[in-house]
């Protein structure tokens, strides 16, 4: 077998067996998970030299996760391949596999021919593109060594191109949840009417072994009798379900009462208010109440009579829907405001500028005199229609608008806005941390945030796994779904899925049909 020095790893490092495969990694796999090198069991692992060039370019990105991961991969490869000999010959990995760096000699000498390279040049003639060069390296490995060769990439288009030239290709599946993810928001457990009555009076009930089969710790269920009587409950292990502990309502400081409007929101509020649940994940489409309920329950627990937390921290990934508008000026709070506007909207609902009108007086007309006086007052306070926080243009006589009632929470530090790019190295104590749009994050990014949470704090990750704008994750590999799948069944973790929209009938129809 032809094997020029420095071109490939010699034969002894490529294990040949009916059960062994050779995996060629793409750059995006290593950037997604730097530990991917150790996740291919006793198989051969090949990294084309072109990937080292790409990593070298990306490692200079100081403030991005891609840059950090590129530097981590370089450190791992430096430890595994400390000298020229190991680089040329490859090394054995701790898990029993073999790691090799491959240089494709057909690219260095275009006059050399092979059936695979001829096929590649006919289909993908532009070999200046990095993706095509990586595919060429994988074809070279497939042609030179007996075990089946598979290109592993998270780029769907690259998978299609590889298959077009006769090369097997697949996604990196190690951190993906199983395809048969449970769709129901909760399980129903049949009981007799007498058992439900006993549950109501005692507050807990021991299920039969068959009824409790498959339930995980802190899973929410609905107990139902043949007569139609139902009771919500939470599974506490050892076949025991317990009644939810819900107050009549929750209320932000100086705000209005907020109550759960459906069964799933009752589950969500129970988990939000239970201090034994230190990590909560919540899936829910638009309008199901994720943002409003999480903010309401968080602020409810910062009041003196409850005093579980010193404050509320809110953050979300800075990923735009469609084309963004570029850099934003101002302070950190001003830069983050557009991204966290849903929480400002929620705070406006929880602590309204004006108390809600009594419905029986809502239809009464306002006199013209009163309306005129109100109109003049509003005009003077708004500075002649100028934007928020700006002076009016009417000869310098405009005024700033009145501060929103909830702004005192921000100024006092009771509510803080967190930027995820600065969270590394922090230790967040006695805070109720809300991470919105968590489905936009990678599993590693979610891990980075959760490991910042100290004793006495609670973190809530909310989002909709069907609405993802991050090109590096999907419905099965995003940080929210991955976190729920790995933490499911832990005593300090819970999960809720919200299905029923409560924003409006229009929003509910749009979420279901569009």
C-alpha positions in Angstrom: 0.0 0.0 0.0 1.4 3.4 -1.0 2.0 5.6 2.0 4.4 8.5 1.5 5.9 9.9 4.7 3.7 12.4 6.4 0.8 11.6 4.0 -1.3 9.3 6.3 -1.1 7.4 9.5 0.7 4.0 8.8 -1.3 0.8 8.8 -0.6 -0.2 12.5 -2.7 2.8 13.7 -5.7 1.9 11.6 -7.4 -1.0 13.4 -9.0 -3.5 11.0 -12.0 -5.5 12.3 -15.5 -6.4 11.2 -16.8 -4.2 14.0 -14.4 -1.3 13.6 -15.2 1.8 11.5 -13.2 4.8 10.5 -14.7 8.2 11.2 -13.5 11.4 9.5 -14.4 14.5 11.5 -15.4 17.8 10.1 -14.4 21.1 11.8 -17.9 21.9 13.0 -18.1 18.7 15.0 -15.0 19.7 17.0 -16.3 23.2 17.4 -19.6 21.9 18.6 -18.0 19.4 21.1 -14.2 19.6 21.7 -14.5 16.2 23.6 -15.9 14.5 20.5 -12.4 13.0 19.9 -13.1 10.7 22.9 -16.6 9.7 21.9 -16.1 7.2 19.1 -15.3 4.1 21.3 -12.9 1.6 19.8 -13.1 3.0 16.2 -10.5 4.8 14.1 -10.7 8.6 14.2 -9.2 10.7 11.3 -8.7 14.5 11.2 -7.8 15.9 7.8 -5.0 18.5 8.0 -7.3 21.1 6.5 -9.2 21.1 9.8 -6.1 22.3 11.6 -6.0 25.3 9.3 -9.6 26.1 9.9 -9.2 25.8 13.7 -6.2 28.1 13.4 -8.3 30.8 11.8 -11.2 30.5 14.3 -9.1 30.4 17.5 -8.5 34.1 17.3 -12.2 34.8 17.9 -11.7 35.9 21.5 -15.3 36.6 22.6 -17.1 33.7 20.9 -17.8 30.1 21.9 -16.3 29.0 18.6 -13.0 30.6 19.4 -12.9 29.1 22.9 -13.7 25.6 21.5 -11.1 25.9 18.8 -8.5 26.7 21.4 -9.7 23.7 23.5 -9.3 21.4 20.5 -5.8 22.7 19.9 -4.9 22.0 23.5 -6.3 18.5 23.3 -4.5 17.7 20.1 -1.3 19.1 21.5 -1.5 16.7 24.5 -2.4 13.7 22.3 0.2 14.5 19.5 3.2 15.9 21.4 5.8 15.2 18.7 6.5 14.7 15.0 6.3 10.9 15.2 2.9 10.8 16.9 1.7 13.3 14.3 2.9 11.2 11.4 2.0 7.7 12.8 -1.1 8.5 14.9 -1.8 7.5 18.5 -3.9 5.1 20.6 -6.8 6.8 22.4 -7.8 6.1 26.0 -11.0 4.5 24.9 -9.2 2.0 22.7 -9.6 3.8 19.4 -6.9 5.3 17.2 -6.4 9.0 16.2 -4.6 10.0 13.0 -4.0 13.2 11.1 -4.3 12.7 7.4 -2.7 14.6 4.5 -4.2 13.8 1.1 -1.3 13.3 -1.4 -3.7 13.6 -4.4 -4.2 17.3 -3.6 -0.5 17.9 -3.3 0.1 16.2 -6.7 -2.8 16.7 -9.1 -1.1 14.4 -11.6 -1.8 11.4 -9.4 -5.0 9.7 -10.3 -7.5 7.3 -8.6 -11.1 6.4 -9.3 -12.4 8.1 -6.2 -10.5 11.3 -6.9 -11.6 11.3 -10.5 -15.2 11.0 -9.4 -14.7 13.8 -6.9 -13.2 16.1 -9.5 -16.1 15.4 -11.9 -18.8 16.2 -9.3 -17.0 18.8 -7.1 -14.3 20.4 -9.3 -13.5 23.3 -7.0 -10.9 21.9 -4.6 -10.0 25.3 -3.2 -13.1 25.0 -0.9 -12.3 23.6 2.5 -15.4 21.4 2.5 -14.5 19.8 -0.8 -10.9 19.2 0.4 -12.2 17.5 3.6 -14.4 15.3 1.5 -11.4 14.5 -0.7 -9.4 13.5 2.4 -12.2 11.2 3.5 -12.3 9.6 0.1 -8.6 9.0 0.2 -9.0 7.3 3.6 -11.9 5.2 2.2 -9.8 4.1 -0.8 -6.6 3.3 1.2 -7.9 1.5 4.3 -10.3 -1.5 4.6 -12.7 -0.4 7.4 -15.9 1.4 6.4 -15.2 5.2 6.3 -17.9 7.6 7.5 -17.7 11.4 7.3 -19.1 13.0 10.4 -20.4 16.6 10.0 -23.1 18.8 11.3 -23.4 20.6 7.9 -26.4 19.1 6.1 -25.2 20.3 2.7 -21.8 18.7 3.2 -23.5 15.4 4.1 -25.4 15.6 0.8 -22.2 16.4 -1.2 -20.3 13.5 0.5 -23.1 11.0 -0.4 -23.1 12.3 -4.0 -19.4 11.2 -4.4 -20.1 7.8 -2.8 -19.0 8.5 0.7 -21.1 7.6 3.8 -21.9 10.6 5.9 -23.9 11.3 9.1 -24.5 13.9 11.8 -22.7 13.9 15.2 -25.3 12.2 17.4 -23.6 11.8 20.7 -25.4 14.8 22.3 -28.7 14.4 20.6 -31.8 13.2 22.4 -33.6 10.1 21.1 -36.0 10.6 18.2 -39.0 9.3 20.0 -39.2 12.2 22.4 -42.5 12.1 24.4 -45.0 14.5 23.0 -47.6 14.6 25.7 -47.3 17.4 28.3 -48.3 15.0 31.1 -49.5 11.5 31.8 -52.9 10.4 33.1 -53.1 7.7 35.7 -56.4 6.0 36.3 -57.6 5.6 39.9 -60.9 4.8 41.5 -63.1 7.6 42.8 -62.3 6.4 46.4 -58.6 6.5 45.8 -58.9 10.1 44.5 -61.0 11.1 47.5 -58.3 9.6 49.8 -55.6 11.5 47.9 -57.5 14.7 48.3 -57.9 14.2 52.1 -54.4 12.9 52.8 -52.4 14.9 50.2 -50.5 11.9 48.9 -51.2 8.4 47.5 -49.1 5.3 46.9 -49.6 4.0 43.3 -49.4 0.4 42.3 -46.2 -0.8 40.8 -47.7 -1.0 37.3 -49.2 2.5 37.5 -45.9 4.0 38.6 -43.9 2.2 35.9 -41.9 4.6 33.8 -42.5 7.6 36.0 -39.4 9.7 36.8 -38.8 11.8 39.9 -40.7 15.1 39.9 -42.8 14.2 36.9 -46.2 15.9 36.8 -49.3 13.6 36.3 -53.1 13.9 36.3 -55.0 11.4 38.4 -58.4 10.5 36.8 -61.3 8.4 37.8 -63.9 6.7 35.6 -66.4 9.2 36.9 -64.4 12.1 35.4 -62.9 13.4 38.7 -59.4 14.6 38.2 -56.5 15.8 40.5 -53.1 17.1 39.5 -50.1 15.6 41.3 -46.3 15.3 41.2 -44.4 12.0 41.5 -42.0 12.0 44.4 -40.5 8.5 44.0 -41.1 5.2 45.7 -44.5 5.0 43.9 -45.8 8.1 45.8 -47.6 11.0 44.2 -48.3 14.2 46.2 -50.7 17.1 45.8 -49.5 20.4 44.4 -48.8 23.2 46.8 -50.1 26.3 45.1 -51.0 29.6 46.6 -54.2 31.4 45.6 -52.2 33.8 43.5 -48.7 35.2 43.1 -47.9 38.9 42.9 -44.8 41.0 42.1 -44.0 43.8 44.6 -46.7 46.5 44.0 -48.2 44.4 41.3 -51.5 42.6 40.5 -52.4 39.0 41.4 -51.5 36.4 38.8 -53.2 32.9 38.8 -52.7 29.8 36.7 -55.2 29.6 33.8 -54.9 25.9 33.0 -53.6 22.6 34.3 -50.1 22.9 32.7 -49.6 26.3 34.2 -50.5 24.9 37.6 -47.7 22.4 37.1 -45.3 25.2 36.0 -46.2 27.4 39.0 -45.8 24.5 41.4 -42.2 23.9 40.2 -41.4 27.6 40.1 -42.5 28.0 43.7 -40.9 24.8 45.1 -37.4 25.7 46.5 -36.4 22.0 46.5 -36.5 22.2 42.6 -33.2 24.1 41.9 -33.4 23.6 38.1 -36.5 23.7 36.0 -36.8 23.3 32.2 -40.0 24.3 30.4 -41.0 23.7 26.7 -43.8 25.8 25.4 -44.9 27.4 22.1 -45.6 31.2 21.8 -48.3 32.5 24.1 -48.4 29.7 26.7 -47.3 31.9 29.6 -43.6 30.9 30.0 -42.3 34.4 30.3 -45.1 35.9 32.4 -45.4 33.1 34.9 -41.7 32.7 35.4 -41.3 36.5 36.1 -44.3 36.6 38.3 -43.3 33.6 40.5 -39.7 34.8 40.6 -40.7 38.3 41.9 -43.2 36.8 44.3 -40.4 35.0 46.1 -38.3 38.1 46.5 -40.8 39.8 48.8 -40.1 40.1 52.5 -42.8 37.6 53.6 -41.2 34.9 51.4 -37.6 36.1 51.1 -36.2 33.1 49.3 -34.0 35.0 46.9 -32.2 38.3 46.9 -33.3 39.1 43.4 -34.1 38.0 39.9 -31.6 37.7 37.0 -32.8 37.5 33.5 -30.9 36.6 30.3 -31.3 35.2 26.8 -29.0 34.4 23.9 -28.4 37.3 21.5 -29.5 35.6 18.3 -31.6 37.6 15.9 -34.6 36.5 13.9 -33.6 37.2 10.3 -31.2 40.0 9.5 -30.2 42.0 12.5 -29.7 45.7 12.8 -26.0 45.8 13.7 -24.3 46.9 16.9 -26.4 48.7 19.5 -25.1 51.8 21.3 -25.4 52.5 25.0 -24.9 50.7 28.3 -25.3 47.0 28.8 -28.9 47.4 29.9 -29.6 49.5 26.9 -27.9 47.0 24.5 -29.8 44.1 26.1 -33.2 45.9 26.2 -34.3 44.9 22.6 -33.5 41.2 23.4 -35.3 41.2 26.7 -38.3 43.3 25.6 -40.6 40.3 26.3 -39.7 40.6 30.0 -40.3 44.4 30.0 -43.7 43.6 28.5 -44.3 41.0 31.2 -43.3 43.4 34.0 -45.7 46.0 32.5 -48.5 43.4 32.9 -47.4 42.4 36.4 -46.9 46.0 37.6 -49.2 48.1 35.4 -48.9 51.9 35.2 -52.6 52.2 35.9 -54.7 49.8 38.0 -57.0 47.7 35.8 -60.5 49.1 35.5 -63.5 47.4 37.0 -65.3 45.6 34.1 -68.7 47.1 35.1 -67.3 50.6 34.5 -65.2 49.9 31.5 -68.0 50.7 29.0 -68.7 54.2 30.5 -67.8 57.1 28.3 -65.4 59.8 29.4 -66.6 63.3 29.2 -65.2 65.5 26.6 -63.8 67.9 29.2 -62.0 65.1 31.1 -60.7 63.6 27.8 -59.4 67.0 26.7 -57.6 67.5 30.0 -56.1 64.0 29.8 -55.0 64.6 26.2 -53.2 67.8 27.1 -51.5 66.2 30.1 -50.4 63.2 28.1 -49.0 65.5 25.4 -47.0 67.6 27.8 -45.6 64.5 29.6 -44.5 62.8 26.3 -42.6 65.7 25.1 -44.7 66.3 22.0 -44.7 62.7 20.9 -40.9 62.1 21.2 -39.5 58.6 21.8 -38.8 57.1 25.2 -36.1 58.8 27.2 -35.7 61.7 24.7 -36.5 65.4 25.0 -39.3 66.9 23.0 -38.4 68.9 19.9 -40.7 71.8 20.6 -38.1 74.5 21.3 -36.5 72.5 24.1 -39.6 72.5 26.3 -40.3 68.7 26.1 -40.2 66.5 29.2 -39.1 63.0 29.9 -42.0 60.5 30.2 -42.9 59.2 33.6 -40.8 56.2 34.7 -42.6 52.9 34.5 -43.5 51.4 37.9 -41.3 48.4 37.3 -38.2 50.5 36.6 -37.6 50.9 40.3 -37.0 47.1 40.4 -34.2 47.5 37.9 -32.7 50.5 39.6 -32.7 48.8 43.0 -31.0 45.7 41.6 -33.9 43.5 42.5 -34.1 42.6 38.8 -30.8 42.3 36.9 -30.1 41.9 33.2 -27.3 39.3 32.6 -25.3 39.1 29.3 -24.3 35.5 28.7 -21.0 36.5 27.1 -19.8 37.7 30.5 -21.1 34.9 32.7 -18.1 32.7 32.6 -16.3 32.7 35.9 -19.2 34.1 37.9 -20.9 32.6 40.9 -24.5 33.5 41.2 -25.8 33.2 44.8 -29.4 33.6 46.1 -30.8 34.6 42.8 -33.7 33.4 40.8 -32.1 33.0 37.3 -34.4 32.9 34.2 -32.7 31.8 31.0 -35.1 32.6 28.1 -34.9 31.1 24.6 -32.6 28.4 25.9 -33.2 26.3 22.8 -30.9 28.7 20.9 -27.9 27.5 23.0 -25.6 24.6 22.5 -25.4 21.9 25.3 -21.9 23.3 26.3 -23.3 26.8 26.6 -26.1 25.7 28.8 -23.7 23.7 30.9 -21.6 26.9 31.3 -24.6 28.8 32.6 -25.9 26.2 35.0 -22.5 25.6 36.5 -22.5 29.3 37.6 -25.5 28.7 39.9 -24.5 28.6 43.6 -26.3 27.3 46.7 -29.6 29.1 47.4 -30.2 30.0 43.8 -32.6 28.6 41.2 -32.4 28.4 37.4 -35.3 28.2 35.0 -34.6 27.4 31.4 -37.5 28.1 29.1 -38.0 28.0 25.3 -39.7 26.5 22.3 -37.6 23.7 20.7 -39.5 24.1 17.4 -38.3 27.7 17.0 -34.5 27.7 16.5 -32.5 30.3 14.7 -29.1 29.1 15.7 -27.6 27.2 12.7 -25.4 25.0 14.9 -28.3 23.2 16.8 -31.6 21.6 16.0 -34.7 20.3 17.8 -32.7 17.3 19.2 -29.3 18.8 19.9 -30.1 22.2 21.4 -29.1 23.0 25.0 -32.7 23.1 26.4 -33.7 19.7 25.1 -30.3 18.2 26.0 -30.4 19.6 29.5 -33.9 18.2 30.1 -32.9 14.8 28.8 -29.8 14.5 30.9 -31.2 16.0 34.2 -34.6 14.1 34.0 -35.2 12.1 37.2 -32.8 14.1 39.4 -34.2 15.1 42.8 -33.5 18.8 42.3 -34.7 19.0 38.7 -38.2 19.2 37.2 -39.7 19.6 33.7 -43.0 21.1 32.4 -44.4 21.2 28.9 -47.0 23.9 28.2 -49.3 23.2 25.3 -52.3 25.5 25.6 -51.9 29.1 24.5 -53.4 31.8 26.7 -52.2 35.0 25.0 -55.1 35.3 22.5 -57.2 33.2 20.2 -55.3 34.6 17.2 -51.9 33.8 18.8 -53.0 30.2 19.6 -54.2 29.7 16.0 -51.0 31.1 14.5 -48.8 28.9 16.7 -50.8 25.8 15.7 -51.5 26.4 12.0 -48.7 28.7 10.6 
